């Protein structure tokens, strides 16, 4: 093989290697970009403490719901008293355990669970399911005794919750917002009735049903 042929072969190999490296680098960069976008979307729609979807995640789920659904709002009873007695870290433990119980219970009904704020959760379920029955099960799951691990000891606690239920056909943004307002009205009515209660929204019987206002 002549020297010229060898040089040509070598240059060809260098060009091919450089081209492959360039394309591999672009593929890796694209994969890193897609991973970063996916991670950012996950962070934007999920709660850091519990891993559940957050309020943005709930609205996103409502936006893509293709059939009537029910929204169940669940709010813990006596959170301030709990924090005063056991502290914020204990409440965080309780919230993580509660999130797991709610997720496990809702999953049997095909429902999704979200954490909206510190001590309030939401469940989204197909309206053909027994939403009132699911709400009662969710409240019962919260009320099961729970072991909280404090410094040097484990304490058994029992915390109750109330739930408000409302249904909607999520084809319009205004209807989605109204359903959350209705669920909030039902939750407030349940709170007024006492710890551990569940209320299903009805415009004729739910207190404050005709009042204005927004979701907390």
C-alpha positions as CSV (number, residue, x, y, z in Angstrom):
1,X,0.0,0.0,0.0
2,X,1.4,3.4,-1.0
3,X,2.1,6.2,1.4
4,X,-0.6,8.3,-0.2
5,X,-3.2,5.6,0.2
6,X,-2.2,5.1,3.8
7,X,-2.5,8.9,4.5
8,X,-5.9,8.9,2.7
9,X,-7.2,6.0,4.8
10,X,-5.9,7.6,8.0
11,X,-7.6,10.9,7.2
12,X,-10.8,9.1,6.3
13,X,-10.8,7.3,9.6
14,X,-10.1,10.5,11.5
15,X,-13.1,12.2,9.8
16,X,-15.4,9.3,10.5
17,X,-14.3,9.1,14.1
18,X,-14.8,12.9,14.5
19,X,-18.3,12.6,12.9
20,X,-19.3,9.8,15.2
21,X,-18.0,11.6,18.3
22,X,-19.9,14.8,17.2
23,X,-23.2,12.9,16.8
24,X,-22.7,11.0,20.0
25,X,-22.1,14.3,21.8
26,X,-25.2,15.8,20.3
27,X,-27.3,12.7,21.3
28,X,-25.9,12.9,24.9
29,X,-26.7,16.6,25.1
30,X,-30.2,16.0,23.8
31,X,-30.7,13.2,26.3
32,X,-29.5,15.5,29.2
33,X,-31.8,18.2,28.0
34,X,-34.8,15.9,27.9
35,X,-33.9,14.6,31.3
36,X,-33.6,18.1,32.7
37,X,-37.0,19.1,31.2
38,X,-38.6,16.0,32.6
39,X,-37.1,16.6,36.1
40,X,-38.2,20.2,36.0
41,X,-41.8,19.3,35.1
42,X,-41.8,16.6,37.8
43,X,-40.6,19.2,40.4
44,X,-43.1,21.7,39.2
45,X,-46.0,19.3,39.6
46,X,-45.0,17.3,42.7
47,X,-44.7,18.0,46.5
48,X,-41.2,17.8,47.8
49,X,-42.1,16.3,51.2
50,X,-44.6,13.6,50.2
51,X,-43.9,12.9,46.6
52,X,-47.6,13.4,45.7
53,X,-48.7,15.8,43.0
54,X,-49.1,19.4,44.2
55,X,-51.7,22.0,43.4
56,X,-50.2,22.6,39.9
57,X,-50.3,18.8,39.4
58,X,-54.0,18.7,40.3
59,X,-54.9,21.5,37.9
60,X,-52.9,19.7,35.2
61,X,-54.8,16.5,35.9
62,X,-58.1,18.3,35.7
63,X,-57.1,19.9,32.5
64,X,-56.6,16.6,30.7
65,X,-59.5,14.7,32.3
66,X,-61.7,13.5,29.6
67,X,-64.9,12.6,31.5
68,X,-66.7,13.8,34.6
69,X,-64.7,13.5,37.8
70,X,-65.1,14.1,41.5
71,X,-62.8,16.1,43.7
72,X,-62.4,15.2,47.3
73,X,-60.6,17.7,49.6
74,X,-59.2,16.2,52.9
75,X,-58.0,18.5,55.7
76,X,-56.5,17.2,58.9
77,X,-58.2,18.3,62.2
78,X,-56.2,19.9,64.9
79,X,-52.9,20.4,63.1
80,X,-52.0,23.5,65.2
81,X,-52.5,21.6,68.4
82,X,-50.5,18.7,67.0
83,X,-47.5,21.0,66.2
84,X,-47.8,22.7,69.6
85,X,-47.5,19.3,71.3
86,X,-45.0,17.4,69.0
87,X,-43.4,20.0,66.8
88,X,-43.0,20.6,63.0
89,X,-40.8,17.6,62.3
90,X,-43.4,15.3,63.8
91,X,-46.1,16.9,61.6
92,X,-43.9,16.2,58.6
93,X,-43.7,12.5,59.6
94,X,-47.4,12.5,60.0
95,X,-48.0,14.1,56.6
96,X,-45.7,11.6,54.8
97,X,-47.5,8.6,56.5
98,X,-50.9,10.2,55.7
99,X,-49.9,10.7,52.1
100,X,-49.0,7.0,51.8
101,X,-52.3,5.9,53.3
102,X,-54.4,8.2,51.1
103,X,-52.5,7.1,48.0
104,X,-53.0,3.4,48.9
105,X,-56.7,3.9,49.6
106,X,-57.4,6.0,46.5
107,X,-55.5,3.7,44.2
108,X,-58.1,1.0,44.7
109,X,-60.7,3.4,43.2
110,X,-58.4,4.5,40.4
111,X,-58.0,7.9,42.1
112,X,-55.0,10.3,42.3
113,X,-53.9,12.1,45.4
114,X,-52.4,15.5,45.7
115,X,-51.1,17.7,48.5
116,X,-52.4,21.2,48.1
117,X,-51.0,22.9,51.2
118,X,-49.5,21.9,54.6
119,X,-52.3,19.8,56.0
120,X,-54.7,19.6,53.0
121,X,-54.9,16.9,50.4
122,X,-57.1,16.4,47.3
123,X,-58.1,13.2,45.5
124,X,-59.3,13.1,41.9
125,X,-61.5,10.1,40.9
126,X,-63.8,9.2,38.1
127,X,-67.3,10.4,38.9
128,X,-68.7,7.0,38.1
129,X,-66.9,5.7,41.2
130,X,-68.5,6.1,44.7
131,X,-66.8,9.4,45.6
132,X,-68.7,9.7,48.9
133,X,-67.7,6.2,49.8
134,X,-64.1,6.8,48.9
135,X,-64.1,10.1,50.9
136,X,-65.3,8.1,54.0
137,X,-62.5,5.5,53.4
138,X,-59.9,8.3,53.1
139,X,-61.1,9.9,56.4
140,X,-61.0,6.5,58.1
141,X,-57.5,5.8,56.8
142,X,-56.2,9.1,58.2
143,X,-57.8,8.2,61.6
144,X,-55.8,4.9,62.0
145,X,-53.3,5.1,64.9
146,X,-49.9,6.3,63.8
147,X,-46.4,5.9,65.4
148,X,-44.4,9.2,65.4
149,X,-40.7,8.9,66.1
150,X,-39.5,11.7,68.3
151,X,-36.0,12.0,69.8
152,X,-35.4,8.8,71.7
153,X,-38.9,7.5,71.7
154,X,-41.9,6.5,69.6
155,X,-45.3,8.0,70.3
156,X,-48.7,6.5,69.1
157,X,-51.0,9.3,67.9
158,X,-54.4,9.4,66.3
159,X,-55.4,12.3,64.0
160,X,-58.8,12.8,62.4
161,X,-59.7,14.6,59.2
162,X,-62.7,16.0,57.4
163,X,-63.6,15.7,53.7
164,X,-65.6,17.7,51.1
165,X,-66.7,16.2,47.8
166,X,-67.8,17.9,44.6
167,X,-68.3,16.6,41.0
168,X,-67.6,18.3,37.7
169,X,-67.4,17.9,34.0
170,X,-63.9,19.3,33.4
171,X,-64.3,20.6,29.9
172,X,-64.0,24.3,30.8
173,X,-61.5,26.0,33.1
174,X,-64.3,27.9,34.8
175,X,-66.1,24.6,35.6
176,X,-62.9,23.2,37.1
177,X,-62.4,26.3,39.3
178,X,-66.0,26.1,40.4
179,X,-65.7,22.4,41.3
180,X,-62.8,23.2,43.6
181,X,-64.8,26.0,45.2
182,X,-67.7,23.6,45.7
183,X,-65.4,21.0,47.2
184,X,-64.0,23.7,49.5
185,X,-67.6,24.7,50.6
186,X,-68.3,21.0,51.4
187,X,-65.1,20.7,53.4
188,X,-66.0,23.8,55.4
189,X,-69.4,22.4,56.1
190,X,-67.8,19.1,57.2
191,X,-65.4,21.0,59.5
192,X,-68.4,22.9,61.1
193,X,-70.1,19.5,61.7
194,X,-67.1,18.3,63.7
195,X,-64.0,16.2,63.4
196,X,-64.0,13.2,61.1
197,X,-67.0,14.3,59.1
198,X,-67.6,14.1,55.3
199,X,-69.9,16.4,53.3
200,X,-70.9,16.1,49.6
201,X,-71.6,19.4,48.0
202,X,-75.2,20.2,47.1
203,X,-76.3,23.7,46.1
204,X,-79.5,23.5,48.1
205,X,-78.1,22.1,51.4
206,X,-74.4,23.0,51.6
207,X,-73.8,26.1,53.8
208,X,-72.4,29.0,51.8
209,X,-73.1,27.2,48.5
210,X,-74.4,30.4,46.9
211,X,-71.7,32.7,48.4
212,X,-68.8,34.1,46.4
213,X,-65.2,33.3,47.2
214,X,-62.2,31.3,46.2
215,X,-60.5,28.1,47.2
216,X,-58.2,28.4,50.1
